[in-house]
Amino acid sequence: MPATKKKSEKEDPCWSGYTQEGMKTKDGKKVPNCVPEKKSASKKG
């Protein structure tokens, strides 16, 4: 029987500090589009 992840754990395909923003195509495959998390709103002056 193959090992499975716990259902209670949130499955996050991105590294720590990154968040998924939809999907993108890479080498003909759909992969998660992971972008750095925004700590605060950017201020434009």
Sequence and secondary structure as in RCSB ss.txt:
>XXXX:A:sequence
MPATKKKSEKEDPCWSGYTQEGMKTKDGKKVPNCVPEKKSASKKG
>XXXX:A:secstr
      TTS    S TTEEEEEEEEETTEEEEEEEE  SS     
